[in-house]
């Protein structure tokens, strides 16, 4: 019975994938008169460089936002009212600010204040600040696996704050945190497309340049769409797989 259900479910997903793939192909090849994808793809080296830049910026952002997000997470759990208040207000301000504005502020305001002109670095900085509160929320969800009894035992044995997190809390947070990290990486990759407005040579910027040069704007957006799908769909599948494994 279970095997039959799984076969039906698998068949349904296969049909859905085929239908959506067909619709995407129809859009890519039949909504444009005389498509010029060859003009886009002839600059494949620029596309590869843009692809690498996008992945690199996204991975650096994920690591940095994990660190800052963890600091925010600790600050919001602090018993010191002033620390807690500053962390909460910071998170609310960042989460209420569009990423586009964050990038402009980082590149044209903060960059001038701290005397940094590298737009890649400042773009990653903007993405990091933007994602940190979301990572903090992911930590809050993951820490829920540690029940109250464990805190009682830790206090009973006079664990320091560092010892609590190092030996008890963090090891238990890792498994439930993994799916969220993958999903956040996917969000970072999609958000990094906005770095093109400050001329960071990611996929989005490179394809804008190539398509403008060849008068193939629609083709450029279709290629951009497919490239982002190639990156984000496997990440989404991996996140769902990890979430299923964690829940077992």
N, C-alpha and C positions, 0 to 999 in steps of 0.2 A: 504493500500500500504506500509506504513512504517512498520507495524507489519510483513507483508510478507517478506520485506527486512531484518528485524532483525532476522526472523526465518532462512532465507537462510544463513545469515552471521553466526549465531550461529551453524548451521549444518556444515558449512564449517570449522569452528574452531574445532568442535568436531571431524570431520574426520581427520584434520591435527594433532590433539593431539593423536588420536588413531594410526595413521601411525607412528608418531615419537616415541610414547611409544613402539610400536611393534619393531621398529628398535633398540631402546635402549635395550629392553629385548633380542633381537636376539644377539646383541653385547655382552651383559653381560653373557649369558648362552651358546651360541653356537660358540663363537670364541676361546674358551679354551677347551682343552682336559682334562677331569676329573677336573672340577672346584672345588676349595676348599674354598668356601665362609664360610663354617662352622668353619674353622680354624681362619678366620678373625673375625667372629661374636662372637666366644666364649670369646673373650676379650672385651665384650661389655662395661664393666665398664671403661676401658681405652678410648674407643670410646666416651662414654658420657662425660668423663673429657675433652677430646680433643675438643668436640663439644662446651662445656661450655667455655673453654679457648678461642676458636675462636670468639664466640659471645661476650664475655666480652672484649677481646682486640679490637674488631671492634667497639663496642659501646663507649668505652673510647676514641678511636681514633676519632670517629665522633664528640664527644663533644669537645675534645681538638682542633681538626682542625677547628671546627666552630668558636672557640674563636680566634685562631691565624689567621684564614682566615678573620675574621671580622677586626682584627687589620691591616692586609695587605690591605684589602679593603679600610679602612679609610686612610691608608698611601698613597695609590695610588691616592686617591682623594684629598690629601693634596695640599694646595697652596704653601707650602714650597718645593722648587725644590729639595733640598737635601733629604728630607724625601721621596718624590715621586720617586726620582731616585733610592734610596736604595731599596724601596719596589718592584719596577719594575724589577730591576736587580736580586734581591733575587728570585722572582717568576720565572724568565727566567732560572736561574741556577737550581732551584729545578725541574722545569718541563722538563728540558733537561737532568736530571740525572735519570738513571734507578733505580727502587725501590731496586733491588738487591744491588746496590752500596750504596744506602742510608742506608740500614740495616747494611752492613759491616762497614760503616763510623761511624754509631751511636754506634754500639756494641764495635768495636775494636779501635776506635780513640776517639770519644767524651766521651764514657764511661770511658776510662782511664784518660782523662783530668779532668772530674768532679767527679772521684772516685765513680762511680756507676757500680756495676757488675751484677745487676739483669737484665737478658736478656729479661724478659717479659717487664719490664719498658722501657728498651732501644729500644726494638722492637716496642713498642707502640709509643715511641718518634719518631722513624724513619718514621713510617706510618703517624704520625701526621704532621711532616714536609713535607712529600711527598704530602699529601692531602690538606694542607692549601691553596696553590695557586688555586686549583680547587674549593674549597669552596669560595675563594675570587671572582672567576669568576661567581659563582652561585649568590653571593650577587649583583654583577654588573648587572646581568640579571634581578634579582628581583627588584632592585631599579628603573628600567626603568618605573615601574607603577606610580611613583611619577612624575607628569608633571611639567613643568617649572612654571606654574601659582602658584602652591603650594609653590615653593621656593620663589617666589616674595612676596606672602602673609606672609610667615615666616619671611622674611627680613623686611617687612613692620612693623611687630609687634615686631621686635628686638629679635627674638628667639636666644638663645645661641645654639652652636653646639649640646650640650647635649639635649636640649629641642627639637630641630629639629628631632633628631633621636628617642628620647624617646616617643614623643607624635604624631609625624606625619609620619616619614619615616619607622621605624621598624614595626609598626602595619600593614602598607600596604604591607610590604615585605614578611610577614609570609606566606600568602596563595600561592603566586607564587613560594616561596622558597621550600615548602614541597616536591613536586615531585623530585626536584633536590637533596634534602637531602637523600631521599630514594634511589635514583640511586647511589649517592656517597657511601652510606652505603653498597650497593651491591658490588661496586668496592673495598671498603676496605676489605670486607670479602674475596673476591677472591685474593686480593693482600696479605692478611695475610698468605696465603699458603707459601709464601717465608720465613716466620719466622722460618720454620723448619731448614733452613741452619745454624741457630745459636742455635738450640736445644730448641726452645720454643715449649712446648707440646700442639700444636694446632692439629686440625684434620689431617692435612697433615703430621706432624711429627709422630703422634701416629700411623697412618696407615702405614707409611714407616717402623716403628719399628716392628709392628705386621706382616706385609707382609714379611719382611726380615727374621724374626724369623721362619716363617712357609713356606718359599720358595713359596710364593704366591704373587709375585710382581704384576702381571697383575690383579689378583682379587682385590688386595689392591687399585690399581688405579681406577678400576671400582667403588668400594665402595666409594672412595673419590669423584669421579665424581658425583655419585648419591646424596651424602650428600650435596655437594655444590649446586646442582640443587634444592634440597629440601629447602634450605635456600634462594637462590637467585631468583627463579622463583616467589614465592609469593611476594617478595619485588618488582620485576619488574611489576607484575600485580597491586600491590598497588600504585606504582608510576604512572602508566598509568591511574588508576582510579582517583587519586588525580589531575592529570594534566587535565583530562576531567572535573572534578568538578570545578577546578579553572577557566577554560576557559568559563564556563557557565555564 
